[in-house]
């Protein structure tokens, strides 16, 4: 009892720092005594004390905060704090900026904001940044609430839907409007440009991002100009009706307005505009009036294939353009049968760093790339490309491969030294992804080389004609069409080629197509196969009339299967080649027949089997 009284007196007489020193001294002495028995006991004792101290302090901290919070009347909370609370309830920026998000609820659906006491409601309505997104497809009550908010005095993210008029198209539906409306059932927007232009002007003037649709009804209601003022506009997203099949029925006035759209929309084209997104419409020819645009995205244009090069020429007039994305564009029209249009003069993109093209014809892209110069390009993406093949009697009608010698694409691709091919699936579901990198150019965020070129193909985008009348089309061997396309690209300066299967089991390579690709890559020093049945590749090496890859020094097989005799024949043939092999690596690789052991060491400087040097 006396000891506890002494401790209480000591605690009152000592300050916090002195108490901590006293505790540390006691723990130290106890730890030394325990260490004489066991180091583990001493270490466990000190960690236990540390945990107890932290837990007790955290419990006391929570208790004090709880007591203090009970004493704070709601009236004492400043508006800034209430505003931050409401900001956690509302986050619409990502919803409005994404044109595919069509199910966004309006502010009327947010009970935590509107169903509160008068002071809280007033604070919510006047919280800066709270309601800086506005969707004119919301219900009238929602729009009225937005227009009362002090937040709309700040730059606004604004989405304006079109007049909902049925179109004569494949479905006579409201499909294109769904990108604007909160729900598919909504067919009559609260406010539109055609009917409510003057009411919308104040909001448009404050907009930093604007999402709208260009339609014939808008041109009919305002034939001369909308005369919009957007001094702070940063992002513009526009849609049209072309993808519903109405392209041929559009009147002349509408076509003319689309070509000079910036002049029609704006009193003065916004010089602050940096990002342009177009869907189901052609590129306005007066885009050069907005010289500070940095990125352009075009999707589902419905334009003929012949329009690709002319569109790029228009884009090249934007001096600071850094990124271009084309998705499902310029795919309409005859495929491969008619000769390509005459190539225009070379198109120069001085500042372009990223070019991304997807779901378009490989032959069209090849022809385009042979005509474009991009001295500052850092990344080229060619994704989900469409390949067209005709049966043998008509194969000559497909445009021949483009010669990339003396083109800027050859200069760009020559910067990469390593090509990785990833194979997936089989039959009609197989696909291939190719990635070209320079191992010396690392991405610091991922600690991997930055991809200079990415190319992907899928059999679902290999278009063919039936081989004989009503017979189903005959697909080429797995990956054959993809290899044939890759060989047309200027890969002469490659140093490393890696072919990898990401599926279970072993992938077989298309024989002749593999040879064609290897014949192109005559500077290869190293080839790596992973999870591949390598017989077809080895056969092509052995049967080729010329030495494939005469500079080849290293061959790596990882988790592969192959004929031991084919491998032995290949290394024997290589002895008479231009350069002897420096290294052969066999990692988790099996031979057929099972117990065949090919003679390799007499012909290769270093043979490594499962990380063991057996040379």
C-alpha positions in Angstrom: 0.0 0.0 0.0 2.8 2.4 0.9 4.5 1.6 -2.4 1.4 2.7 -4.3 1.2 5.9 -2.4 4.9 6.6 -3.1 4.3 6.0 -6.8 1.3 8.4 -6.8 3.3 11.1 -5.1 6.2 10.6 -7.5 3.8 10.8 -10.5 2.5 14.2 -9.2 6.0 15.5 -8.5 7.5 14.5 -11.8 6.7 15.9 -15.3 6.0 13.8 -18.3 9.7 13.6 -19.5 10.9 12.5 -16.1 8.2 9.8 -15.9 9.3 8.6 -19.4 12.9 8.4 -18.3 11.9 6.5 -15.1 9.9 4.0 -17.2 12.7 3.5 -19.6 15.2 2.9 -16.8 12.9 0.2 -15.2 12.4 -1.5 -18.6 16.1 -1.4 -19.3 17.0 -3.1 -16.0 14.3 -5.8 -16.5 15.4 -6.4 -20.1 19.1 -7.0 -19.0 18.0 -9.5 -16.3 15.8 -11.4 -18.8 18.6 -11.4 -21.4 20.7 -13.5 -19.0 18.0 -16.3 -19.4 17.2 -15.7 -23.1 17.6 -13.0 -25.6 14.2 -13.9 -27.1 12.5 -13.2 -23.7 14.3 -9.9 -23.3 13.3 -8.8 -26.9 9.7 -9.9 -26.4 9.4 -8.1 -23.1 10.6 -4.8 -24.6 8.2 -5.1 -27.6 5.3 -5.9 -25.3 6.0 -2.8 -23.2 6.2 -0.6 -26.3 2.8 -2.0 -27.6 1.2 -1.4 -24.2 2.3 2.2 -24.2 1.1 2.9 -27.7 -2.3 1.2 -27.1 -2.9 3.1 -23.9 -2.0 6.5 -25.5 -4.3 5.8 -28.4 -7.2 4.8 -26.1 -6.7 8.0 -24.1 -6.5 10.1 -27.2 -9.8 8.7 -28.5 -11.5 9.3 -25.2 -10.4 12.9 -25.0 -11.5 13.6 -28.6 -14.9 12.0 -27.9 -15.4 14.2 -24.8 -14.4 17.4 -26.7 -16.6 16.6 -29.7 -19.6 16.3 -27.4 -19.1 19.8 -26.2 -19.0 21.4 -29.7 -22.4 22.8 -30.8 -23.2 22.3 -34.5 -23.5 26.1 -34.8 -19.8 26.4 -33.9 -18.7 24.5 -37.0 -17.4 27.0 -39.6 -18.9 26.8 -43.1 -15.5 25.6 -44.5 -15.8 22.5 -42.3 -19.4 21.8 -43.4 -18.4 22.4 -47.0 -15.6 19.7 -46.7 -18.2 17.3 -45.2 -20.5 17.9 -48.2 -17.6 17.4 -50.6 -17.2 13.9 -49.3 -20.9 13.2 -50.3 -20.6 14.6 -53.8 -18.1 13.8 -56.5 -19.4 14.3 -60.0 -16.3 15.4 -61.8 -15.4 12.0 -63.2 -19.0 11.3 -64.1 -19.6 14.3 -66.2 -16.2 14.3 -67.9 -16.7 10.7 -69.1 -19.3 10.8 -71.9 -20.1 7.1 -71.5 -21.3 7.6 -67.9 -25.0 8.1 -68.6 -26.6 7.0 -65.3 -25.4 9.9 -63.1 -27.9 11.0 -60.4 -28.6 14.7 -60.1 -28.3 16.6 -56.8 -32.0 16.1 -56.1 -31.2 12.5 -55.4 -28.7 13.3 -52.6 -30.7 13.4 -49.3 -27.6 14.1 -47.1 -27.4 17.5 -48.9 -30.9 18.7 -49.3 -32.8 17.1 -46.4 -31.0 18.9 -43.6 -31.7 21.9 -41.4 -31.9 25.3 -43.1 -28.4 26.4 -42.2 -26.8 23.2 -43.4 -28.7 23.3 -46.6 -27.7 26.9 -47.2 -24.0 26.0 -46.5 -24.3 23.1 -49.0 -25.7 25.2 -51.7 -22.9 27.8 -51.3 -20.0 25.5 -50.9 -17.4 26.3 -53.6 -16.5 23.3 -55.8 -19.6 21.4 -54.6 -21.8 21.8 -57.7 -19.3 22.7 -60.4 -20.7 20.0 -62.7 -24.1 20.5 -64.4 -26.0 18.1 -66.7 -28.9 19.6 -68.7 -30.4 16.1 -69.0 -31.3 16.1 -65.3 -34.8 16.7 -64.0 -36.0 20.3 -63.7 -35.7 20.3 -59.9 -32.1 19.2 -60.2 -31.3 22.0 -62.6 -33.1 24.6 -60.4 -31.0 23.4 -57.4 -27.8 23.7 -59.4 -28.6 27.2 -60.7 -29.1 28.4 -57.1 -25.7 27.2 -56.0 -22.9 29.6 -55.4 -20.6 26.9 -56.8 -21.7 27.8 -60.4 -19.9 31.0 -60.1 -16.7 28.9 -60.5 -15.6 27.2 -63.8 -18.1 24.7 -64.8 -18.2 21.1 -66.3 -21.3 21.3 -68.5 -23.1 18.7 -70.5 -25.9 19.7 -72.9 -28.0 17.0 -74.5 -29.6 17.2 -77.9 -33.3 17.4 -78.9 -34.5 13.9 -78.6 -35.9 13.3 -82.1 -36.2 9.7 -83.5 -34.0 9.0 -86.5 -34.5 6.8 -89.5 -31.7 4.4 -88.8 -31.1 0.7 -88.0 -33.4 0.9 -84.9 -35.2 4.3 -85.0 -34.0 4.7 -81.4 -32.5 7.2 -79.1 -29.2 5.3 -78.9 -26.9 8.3 -79.5 -28.6 10.4 -76.9 -28.0 7.9 -74.1 -24.5 9.3 -73.6 -26.2 12.5 -72.3 -29.2 11.4 -70.3 -29.1 10.1 -66.7 -31.3 7.1 -67.6 -32.5 5.4 -70.9 -36.1 6.2 -70.0 -35.4 10.0 -70.3 -36.2 11.2 -73.8 -37.0 14.9 -73.2 -34.1 16.9 -71.8 -34.7 19.9 -69.6 -32.6 22.3 -71.6 -31.0 22.0 -75.1 -28.9 24.3 -77.3 -31.6 24.4 -80.0 -34.4 25.5 -77.6 -32.6 27.2 -74.7 -29.5 28.9 -76.2 -29.9 32.2 -74.4 -30.5 30.6 -71.0 -27.5 28.5 -71.4 -25.1 31.2 -72.5 -24.1 32.2 -68.9 -23.3 28.6 -68.0 -21.4 28.0 -71.3 -19.3 31.1 -70.7 -18.1 29.7 -67.3 -17.4 26.2 -68.7 -14.0 24.7 -68.7 -15.3 21.4 -70.1 -18.3 21.2 -72.5 -20.1 18.1 -73.8 -22.7 18.5 -76.6 -24.2 17.0 -79.7 -24.2 18.5 -83.2 -27.5 17.7 -84.9 -29.6 19.0 -87.8 -32.2 20.4 -85.5 -29.5 22.6 -83.9 -28.4 23.9 -87.3 -32.1 24.5 -88.4 -32.8 26.5 -85.2 -29.6 28.6 -85.5 -28.5 28.5 -89.1 -25.9 31.3 -88.9 -23.9 30.8 -85.7 -24.3 30.0 -82.1 -22.0 32.8 -81.2 -20.8 31.1 -78.0 -18.1 32.6 -75.8 -15.9 30.2 -73.9 -12.9 32.1 -72.6 -11.8 29.4 -70.3 -12.7 26.2 -72.2 -10.2 23.4 -71.8 -12.0 20.3 -72.9 -14.6 19.9 -75.7 -16.5 16.7 -76.3 -18.8 16.6 -79.4 -21.0 13.9 -80.9 -23.0 13.7 -84.1 -25.3 11.2 -85.8 -23.2 9.6 -88.5 -23.0 6.2 -86.9 -26.8 5.7 -87.2 -26.6 5.5 -90.9 -27.8 9.1 -91.6 -24.7 10.2 -93.3 -26.2 10.0 -96.8 -29.4 11.9 -95.8 -27.7 14.9 -94.1 -28.6 18.1 -95.9 -25.9 20.3 -97.5 -26.2 23.0 -94.8 -25.5 20.5 -92.1 -22.4 19.1 -93.9 -21.1 22.6 -94.4 -21.5 23.5 -90.8 -19.7 20.3 -89.6 -16.7 21.1 -91.9 -16.4 24.6 -90.3 -17.7 23.7 -86.9 -15.5 25.9 -84.8 -16.5 29.0 -86.7 -20.1 28.1 -86.3 -20.0 27.3 -82.6 -17.9 30.2 -81.3 -17.8 33.9 -81.6 -14.1 33.6 -81.2 -12.6 30.1 -81.2 -11.3 29.3 -77.7 -7.6 29.7 -77.6 -7.5 27.9 -74.2 -8.9 24.7 -75.7 -6.4 21.8 -75.1 -8.4 18.6 -75.4 -10.9 17.7 -78.2 -12.9 14.5 -78.3 -15.1 13.7 -81.3 -17.5 10.8 -81.6 -19.5 9.7 -84.7 -18.4 12.8 -86.6 -15.7 14.0 -89.0 -12.9 16.3 -88.0 -13.8 20.0 -88.5 -11.5 21.5 -91.2 -11.2 24.7 -89.2 -9.6 23.0 -86.2 -6.5 25.1 -86.8 -8.4 28.1 -85.4 -7.7 26.5 -81.9 -3.9 26.4 -82.1 -3.3 25.3 -78.5 -5.0 21.9 -78.8 -2.7 19.3 -77.3 -4.8 16.1 -77.8 -7.5 14.9 -80.2 -9.6 11.7 -79.8 -11.8 10.5 -82.7 -14.1 7.5 -82.3 -16.6 5.7 -84.6 -16.4 8.3 -87.3 -18.2 6.2 -89.9 -16.0 7.9 -92.5 -14.7 6.0 -95.6 -11.3 4.5 -95.5 -10.0 7.1 -98.0 -10.5 9.9 -95.5 -7.7 8.8 -93.2 -4.8 10.6 -94.9 -6.7 13.8 -95.5 -7.8 13.9 -91.9 -4.2 13.6 -90.7 -3.3 16.5 -93.0 -5.9 18.6 -91.3 -4.6 17.6 -87.9 -1.1 18.5 -88.8 -2.1 22.1 -89.1 -2.5 22.2 -85.3 1.1 23.3 -84.4 1.2 22.1 -80.8 -0.6 18.8 -81.1 1.0 16.1 -78.9 -1.4 13.2 -78.8 -3.8 11.7 -81.4 -6.2 8.8 -80.7 -8.2 7.1 -83.5 -10.6 4.4 -82.5 -12.9 2.6 -85.0 -12.4 5.3 -87.6 -12.2 5.2 -91.4 -13.3 1.6 -91.6 -16.2 2.1 -94.0 -16.0 1.1 -97.7 -14.6 -1.7 -99.9 -11.9 -3.7 -98.3 -8.7 -4.5 -100.2 -10.3 -5.0 -103.6 -9.9 -1.5 -105.0 -6.5 0.0 -105.4 -5.5 2.5 -102.7 -6.0 6.2 -103.4 -3.0 8.2 -104.6 -0.7 9.0 -101.7 -0.6 12.7 -100.9 2.6 14.6 -99.9 4.2 13.7 -96.6 2.4 15.0 -93.5 4.5 16.5 -90.7 3.6 16.4 -87.0 6.4 18.4 -85.3 5.3 18.0 -81.7 3.4 14.7 -81.7 4.6 12.3 -79.0 1.8 9.7 -78.8 -0.2 8.2 -81.7 -2.8 5.6 -80.8 -4.8 3.8 -83.5 -7.3 0.9 -82.8 -9.8 -1.2 -84.7 -8.7 0.0 -88.2 -7.4 -1.8 -91.3 -3.7 -2.7 -91.1 -3.2 -2.0 -94.8 -4.6 1.5 -94.4 -2.5 2.2 -91.4 0.6 1.0 -93.1 0.0 3.3 -96.1 -0.6 6.2 -93.8 2.5 5.6 -91.7 4.6 5.7 -94.8 3.4 9.2 -95.5 3.7 10.7 -92.0 6.7 12.3 -90.4 6.8 12.6 -86.6 10.3 13.6 -85.4 9.3 13.7 -81.7 7.2 10.6 -81.5 7.7 8.6 -78.3 5.0 6.0 -78.4 3.0 4.3 -81.3 0.1 2.1 -80.5 -1.6 0.0 -83.2 -4.3 -2.0 -81.3 -6.9 -4.6 -82.3 -6.1 -4.1 -86.0 -8.3 -5.4 -88.8 -6.7 -7.8 -91.3 -8.3 -8.6 -94.6 -7.5 -11.8 -96.5 -8.8 -13.1 -99.9 -8.7 -16.7 -101.1 -5.8 -17.5 -103.5 -7.5 -16.6 -106.8 -8.2 -13.0 -105.6 -5.3 -12.5 -103.2 -3.4 -10.3 -105.8 -6.2 -7.7 -105.5 -5.1 -6.8 -102.0 -2.8 -3.8 -101.9 0.9 -4.9 -101.6 2.9 -4.3 -98.5 4.2 -0.8 -98.2 7.9 -0.2 -98.6 9.0 1.6 -95.4 12.6 2.2 -96.5 13.5 5.9 -96.2 10.4 6.6 -94.1 10.1 8.2 -90.7 8.5 5.1 -89.3 11.8 3.2 -90.1 13.7 5.8 -88.2 11.3 5.5 -85.3 11.3 1.7 -85.1 15.1 1.6 -85.4 15.2 3.1 -81.9 13.9 -0.2 -80.5 16.1 -3.2 -80.2 13.9 -5.8 -78.4 10.6 -7.2 -79.8 8.4 -9.3 -77.6 5.5 -11.3 -79.1 2.8 -12.7 -76.7 0.6 -15.4 -78.1 -2.8 -16.3 -76.6 -5.8 -18.6 -77.5 -6.2 -20.8 -80.6 -8.3 -21.1 -83.7 -10.8 -18.3 -84.2 -10.0 -16.9 -80.7 -6.3 -16.5 -80.9 -4.6 -13.1 -80.6 -1.1 -11.7 -80.6 0.4 -8.6 -78.9 3.8 -7.3 -80.0 5.8 -4.8 -77.9 9.0 -3.0 -79.2 11.3 -1.6 -76.5 14.7 -0.2 -76.0 16.1 -1.8 -72.8 18.2 1.3 -72.2 15.1 3.5 -72.0 13.5 2.5 -68.7 10.1 3.7 -67.3 10.9 4.8 -63.7 7.4 4.2 -62.5 7.2 0.5 -63.5 10.9 -0.3 -63.7 10.4 -1.7 -67.2 11.4 -0.5 -70.6 9.1 2.0 -72.1 7.2 0.5 -75.1 8.0 2.4 -78.3 5.6 0.4 -80.4 2.6 -1.7 -79.4 0.8 -3.8 -82.0 -2.1 -6.2 -81.3 -4.1 -8.5 -83.6 -7.1 -10.8 -83.0 -8.6 -13.5 -85.2 -12.0 -12.0 -84.6 -10.8 -9.1 -86.8 -9.4 -11.2 -89.6 -11.9 -10.7 -92.4 -12.1 -13.3 -95.2 -14.4 -14.4 -98.1 -15.9 -17.9 -98.2 -13.5 -20.2 -100.0 -16.2 -21.8 -102.2 -19.7 -20.5 -102.5 -21.6 -21.0 -99.3 -18.8 -22.8 -97.5 -17.6 -21.0 -94.3 -14.4 -19.0 -94.6 -11.2 -20.8 -94.0 -9.1 -19.2 -91.4 -5.3 -19.2 -91.8 -3.2 -21.1 -89.4 -3.0 -19.7 -85.9 -1.0 -16.5 -85.8 0.0 -16.8 -89.5 -1.8 -13.6 -90.6 -0.4 -11.7 -87.7 3.2 -12.8 -88.5 2.7 -11.8 -92.1 1.7 -8.3 -91.0 4.6 -7.9 -88.6 7.1 -8.9 -91.3 6.0 -5.8 -93.3 7.2 -3.5 -90.6 10.9 -2.3 -90.7 12.4 -4.6 -88.0 15.8 -4.9 -89.7 17.7 -3.5 -86.7 16.2 -5.7 -84.0 18.7 -7.3 -81.6 16.4 -9.5 -79.5 13.2 -11.4 -80.3 11.1 -13.1 -77.6 8.1 -15.3 -78.4 6.0 -16.2 -75.4 2.8 -18.2 -74.9 0.6 -17.1 -72.0 -1.6 -20.1 -72.1 -1.3 -23.6 -70.6 0.4 -26.1 -72.9 2.7 -25.4 -75.8 1.9 -23.0 -78.7 2.9 -24.0 -82.3 4.3 -21.3 -84.5 3.2 -20.9 -88.1 6.1 -22.3 -90.1 6.4 -20.2 -93.3 5.1 -17.1 -91.6 7.8 -17.5 -88.9 10.5 -17.9 -91.5 9.2 -14.7 -93.3 9.5 -12.7 -90.1 13.0 -14.1 -89.2 14.2 -13.4 -92.8 13.3 -9.7 -92.1 15.1 -9.6 -88.8 18.6 -10.2 -90.1 20.3 -8.3 -87.3 19.0 -10.5 -84.5 21.6 -11.5 -81.8 19.2 -13.4 -79.5 16.0 -15.4 -79.8 14.0 -16.6 -76.8 11.1 -19.0 -76.9 8.9 -19.6 -73.9 6.1 -22.3 -73.6 6.5 -23.0 -77.4 6.5 -26.2 -79.4 9.7 -25.2 -81.3 9.7 -27.8 -84.0 8.2 -25.6 -86.7 10.7 -22.8 -86.0 13.6 -25.2 -85.9 12.4 -26.7 -89.2 12.4 -23.3 -90.9 15.9 -22.7 -89.6 17.1 -26.0 -91.0 15.3 -25.9 -94.4 15.8 -22.2 -95.3 18.0 -21.7 -98.4 19.8 -19.0 -96.6 21.1 -18.7 -93.1 18.3 -17.2 -91.1 19.5 -14.5 -88.7 23.2 -14.7 -89.7 24.2 -12.5 -86.7 22.4 -14.8 -84.2 24.6 -15.6 -81.1 22.2 -16.8 -78.5 19.2 -19.1 -78.5 17.0 -19.6 -75.4 14.3 -22.2 -74.9 12.3 -21.8 -71.7 9.5 -24.4 -70.8 9.5 -25.6 -74.4 9.2 -28.9 -76.2 11.0 -29.8 -79.4 12.6 -32.6 -81.4 16.2 -33.2 -80.2 17.2 -34.3 -83.7 16.0 -31.0 -85.2 18.0 -29.0 -82.6 21.1 -31.1 -83.2 20.8 -30.6 -87.0 20.3 -26.9 -86.5 23.4 -26.4 -84.5 25.5 -28.5 -86.8 24.3 -26.4 -89.8 25.0 -23.2 -87.9 28.7 -24.2 -87.7 29.0 -23.3 -91.4 27.2 -20.0 -90.8 28.7 -16.5 -90.6 29.0 -16.3 -86.9 29.1 -19.3 -84.4 26.6 -19.4 -81.6 27.9 -18.1 -78.3 25.2 -19.5 -76.0 22.4 -22.1 -76.0 20.1 -22.1 -72.9 17.6 -24.9 -72.2 15.4 -24.1 -69.2 12.8 -26.7 -68.2 12.8 -27.9 -71.7 11.8 -31.4 -72.9 12.9 -33.3 -76.0 11.2 -35.8 -78.3 11.8 -38.7 -78.2 11.9 -38.5 -74.4 15.4 -39.9 -73.8 17.1 -38.4 -76.8 20.1 -36.2 -75.8 21.2 -34.1 -78.8 24.9 -33.5 -79.2 25.3 -29.8 -78.7 28.5 -29.1 -76.9 30.8 -29.6 -79.9 29.0 -26.9 -81.9 28.1 -24.2 -79.3 30.6 -22.2 -77.1 28.4 -22.4 -74.0 25.4 -24.7 -73.3 23.4 -24.1 -70.2 20.8 -26.6 -69.1 18.5 -25.6 -66.2 21.0 -23.0 -65.1 23.9 -25.5 -65.2 26.8 -25.0 -67.6 27.3 -28.3 -69.3 29.6 -27.1 -72.1 
